[in-house]
Amino acid sequence: MNKYIYLIFLFNLILINVSLTKKIELDPQPYDPDVDHNFTEIITTKGYPCESHDVITEDGYILQVFRIPFGANNNNNNNNKVRPAVLLQHGLLDNSFTWIVNWPQQSLPYILADAGFDVWMGNSRGNIYGKRHTTLDPDSLEFWQFSYDEMAKYDWPATVNYIKNLTSVPTVGYVGHSQGSMIIFAALSANPSLASLLNSFVAFGPVAYVANIENRFLKMLAELHIDQIIQLLGFKQFLPDEPWMNEVFPVICREAPHLCEVSIEWICGPHKGAFNDTRMQVVAAHEPGGTSVQDVVHFGQGVRDEDFKMYDWGTRDNNKKHYNQTSPPIYDLSKFPIKTLPTAFFSGGADELADPKDVSTLLSELVQPPQINVVLDPYAHLDFVWCTTANTDFYPTVIDFLKSNAQPPLN
């Protein structure tokens, strides 16, 4: 029951915000069958192969990841070629669906597969594809005691090693959006040797510092300490997926896609690029991905404390127990191996979550600039993955960068 009270509270906050800021009109859209398709069906109905794999982390979380092993233009991969692998990692409250919101000619995974890559889409612990464990009960508090620290330490290395072992590629290219980039900044600052797993790193909406975040939803959670209140009330999951939500919201979003668009904007920040209104019903069927309350509290700590550090366990004694010191360790970005790991930044001038000031702070702490640093002035946070013109705005630059560092090389 508490879970439903919490969901109703958040939904009411969204409705209040929408009613105060936007006039919503009905704009009915035709039914999209992807509303009722699962992840693999969304891809296979577009003429692409799709596989589902389970990755088990060192600490026992079971992550479902998805693979497009080759493109539609190479049916059945008849030449049995080992292709360079690239891992796409989603952001906060998201899941792997974010990469396939749009049609194949607009979405990065399909474009990469057609360009010759073996494409993998990862999922972080706690989202809809990461709610299993080898020993822990997903209803237990212990299962949900994680933040992006554990994603950085366990999730992406386990996924990359799984890809390497299955495909025999020597290294993997990595594209991270939002928190998907944050876990690489954290991991490689704490343990630069992990860079040997990768041949390139691409950051969409790069996030490390969040002190200047302008997003109303996350800023309110942090400044009013609502994130901590939710945690103190015993809630473990943040924006958990519920079957009734995935049934009701697609209908609402089919009839009034702008209502759903505005609701998503309140949580994720406004978009500046073109969104496909007909796909909002599909988004409602597969989003949000959800995460742990602890993960959101960790973001809140970054807003309040204005630094990039590990999770603060609340007391000197608790921190001592976890870190052998009384305060959380700082992620030292000067140790990030940017001299040896080819790195590309794509940031947005209108991004409320990866604010330009925070991106500037991140850049200032690296020992040298990234190989590529593109600022897309009109772009907001979701535009990097959902904008229908991203395929022409900057994806060609991303693909060329990944190709230039691919192992094995692409002809």
NORKA-V143314 format. One record per residue. N is the residue number from 1. OMEGA is omega in whole degrees, 0 to 359 (none if undefined). Layout:
BEGIN
n=N omega=OMEGA
n=N omega=OMEGA
END
This chain:
BEGIN
n=1 omega=179
n=2 omega=180
n=3 omega=182
n=4 omega=175
n=5 omega=180
n=6 omega=179
n=7 omega=178
n=8 omega=178
n=9 omega=181
n=10 omega=180
n=11 omega=178
n=12 omega=176
n=13 omega=180
n=14 omega=181
n=15 omega=178
n=16 omega=180
n=17 omega=181
n=18 omega=183
n=19 omega=181
n=20 omega=189
n=21 omega=186
n=22 omega=168
n=23 omega=186
n=24 omega=178
n=25 omega=177
n=26 omega=177
n=27 omega=188
n=28 omega=180
n=29 omega=176
n=30 omega=179
n=31 omega=177
n=32 omega=183
n=33 omega=178
n=34 omega=174
n=35 omega=184
n=36 omega=176
n=37 omega=171
n=38 omega=187
n=39 omega=183
n=40 omega=180
n=41 omega=177
n=42 omega=183
n=43 omega=184
n=44 omega=178
n=45 omega=175
n=46 omega=177
n=47 omega=180
n=48 omega=174
n=49 omega=177
n=50 omega=178
n=51 omega=174
n=52 omega=181
n=53 omega=175
n=54 omega=177
n=55 omega=178
n=56 omega=181
n=57 omega=181
n=58 omega=180
n=59 omega=166
n=60 omega=177
n=61 omega=180
n=62 omega=184
n=63 omega=176
n=64 omega=179
n=65 omega=186
n=66 omega=186
n=67 omega=166
n=68 omega=190
n=69 omega=178
n=70 omega=186
n=71 omega=179
n=72 omega=181
n=73 omega=177
n=74 omega=186
n=75 omega=178
n=76 omega=178
n=77 omega=188
n=78 omega=180
n=79 omega=178
n=80 omega=183
n=81 omega=171
n=82 omega=185
n=83 omega=175
n=84 omega=183
n=85 omega=174
n=86 omega=180
n=87 omega=176
n=88 omega=185
n=89 omega=185
n=90 omega=181
n=91 omega=182
n=92 omega=178
n=93 omega=187
n=94 omega=175
n=95 omega=186
n=96 omega=179
n=97 omega=185
n=98 omega=182
n=99 omega=184
n=100 omega=177
n=101 omega=185
n=102 omega=182
n=103 omega=186
n=104 omega=182
n=105 omega=182
n=106 omega=189
n=107 omega=187
n=108 omega=183
n=109 omega=180
n=110 omega=182
n=111 omega=178
n=112 omega=179
n=113 omega=179
n=114 omega=179
n=115 omega=176
n=116 omega=181
n=117 omega=169
n=118 omega=193
n=119 omega=178
n=120 omega=177
n=121 omega=186
n=122 omega=174
n=123 omega=180
n=124 omega=177
n=125 omega=175
n=126 omega=176
n=127 omega=188
n=128 omega=179
n=129 omega=182
n=130 omega=184
n=131 omega=177
n=132 omega=182
n=133 omega=182
n=134 omega=182
n=135 omega=186
n=136 omega=174
n=137 omega=179
n=138 omega=176
n=139 omega=183
n=140 omega=177
n=141 omega=183
n=142 omega=180
n=143 omega=188
n=144 omega=179
n=145 omega=178
n=146 omega=173
n=147 omega=180
n=148 omega=173
n=149 omega=182
n=150 omega=175
n=151 omega=179
n=152 omega=184
n=153 omega=189
n=154 omega=195
n=155 omega=185
n=156 omega=177
n=157 omega=178
n=158 omega=180
n=159 omega=180
n=160 omega=178
n=161 omega=176
n=162 omega=179
n=163 omega=181
n=164 omega=182
n=165 omega=183
n=166 omega=189
n=167 omega=183
n=168 omega=173
n=169 omega=182
n=170 omega=179
n=171 omega=185
n=172 omega=169
n=173 omega=186
n=174 omega=174
n=175 omega=181
n=176 omega=175
n=177 omega=174
n=178 omega=178
n=179 omega=175
n=180 omega=173
n=181 omega=182
n=182 omega=183
n=183 omega=176
n=184 omega=176
n=185 omega=180
n=186 omega=185
n=187 omega=186
n=188 omega=171
n=189 omega=179
n=190 omega=183
n=191 omega=185
n=192 omega=182
n=193 omega=179
n=194 omega=178
n=195 omega=179
n=196 omega=178
n=197 omega=190
n=198 omega=172
n=199 omega=178
n=200 omega=180
n=201 omega=179
n=202 omega=181
n=203 omega=173
n=204 omega=182
n=205 omega=189
n=206 omega=182
n=207 omega=166
n=208 omega=175
n=209 omega=179
n=210 omega=184
n=211 omega=184
n=212 omega=181
n=213 omega=182
n=214 omega=180
n=215 omega=186
n=216 omega=185
n=217 omega=183
n=218 omega=178
n=219 omega=178
n=220 omega=178
n=221 omega=184
n=222 omega=187
n=223 omega=178
n=224 omega=179
n=225 omega=179
n=226 omega=178
n=227 omega=180
n=228 omega=178
n=229 omega=178
n=230 omega=179
n=231 omega=180
n=232 omega=179
n=233 omega=174
n=234 omega=178
n=235 omega=184
n=236 omega=183
n=237 omega=176
n=238 omega=186
n=239 omega=179
n=240 omega=177
n=241 omega=178
n=242 omega=181
n=243 omega=182
n=244 omega=178
n=245 omega=182
n=246 omega=175
n=247 omega=185
n=248 omega=187
n=249 omega=176
n=250 omega=178
n=251 omega=179
n=252 omega=184
n=253 omega=175
n=254 omega=182
n=255 omega=182
n=256 omega=184
n=257 omega=181
n=258 omega=176
n=259 omega=179
n=260 omega=180
n=261 omega=181
n=262 omega=178
n=263 omega=177
n=264 omega=180
n=265 omega=181
n=266 omega=180
n=267 omega=189
n=268 omega=184
n=269 omega=183
n=270 omega=175
n=271 omega=178
n=272 omega=179
n=273 omega=183
n=274 omega=174
n=275 omega=178
n=276 omega=184
n=277 omega=181
n=278 omega=182
n=279 omega=180
n=280 omega=178
n=281 omega=179
n=282 omega=176
n=283 omega=182
n=284 omega=180
n=285 omega=187
n=286 omega=179
n=287 omega=355
n=288 omega=179
n=289 omega=182
n=290 omega=177
n=291 omega=177
n=292 omega=172
n=293 omega=180
n=294 omega=178
n=295 omega=179
n=296 omega=176
n=297 omega=179
n=298 omega=175
n=299 omega=179
n=300 omega=177
n=301 omega=178
n=302 omega=177
n=303 omega=185
n=304 omega=186
n=305 omega=176
n=306 omega=176
n=307 omega=182
n=308 omega=186
n=309 omega=179
n=310 omega=184
n=311 omega=177
n=312 omega=184
n=313 omega=167
n=314 omega=179
n=315 omega=179
n=316 omega=182
n=317 omega=179
n=318 omega=177
n=319 omega=179
n=320 omega=181
n=321 omega=183
n=322 omega=189
n=323 omega=185
n=324 omega=172
n=325 omega=191
n=326 omega=177
n=327 omega=182
n=328 omega=176
n=329 omega=176
n=330 omega=170
n=331 omega=185
n=332 omega=184
n=333 omega=175
n=334 omega=178
n=335 omega=178
n=336 omega=190
n=337 omega=185
n=338 omega=178
n=339 omega=184
n=340 omega=180
n=341 omega=177
n=342 omega=188
n=343 omega=179
n=344 omega=177
n=345 omega=170
n=346 omega=183
n=347 omega=184
n=348 omega=179
n=349 omega=180
n=350 omega=185
n=351 omega=180
n=352 omega=180
n=353 omega=171
n=354 omega=186
n=355 omega=180
n=356 omega=178
n=357 omega=180
n=358 omega=176
n=359 omega=178
n=360 omega=177
n=361 omega=177
n=362 omega=180
n=363 omega=183
n=364 omega=182
n=365 omega=175
n=366 omega=185
n=367 omega=174
n=368 omega=181
n=369 omega=174
n=370 omega=180
n=371 omega=176
n=372 omega=177
n=373 omega=184
n=374 omega=174
n=375 omega=178
n=376 omega=190
n=377 omega=183
n=378 omega=189
n=379 omega=169
n=380 omega=195
n=381 omega=183
n=382 omega=184
n=383 omega=182
n=384 omega=182
n=385 omega=186
n=386 omega=183
n=387 omega=184
n=388 omega=178
n=389 omega=178
n=390 omega=181
n=391 omega=176
n=392 omega=182
n=393 omega=184
n=394 omega=179
n=395 omega=177
n=396 omega=178
n=397 omega=178
n=398 omega=183
n=399 omega=178
n=400 omega=179
n=401 omega=179
n=402 omega=179
n=403 omega=184
n=404 omega=180
n=405 omega=187
n=406 omega=174
n=407 omega=356
n=408 omega=183
n=409 omega=174
n=410 omega=178
n=411 omega=none
END
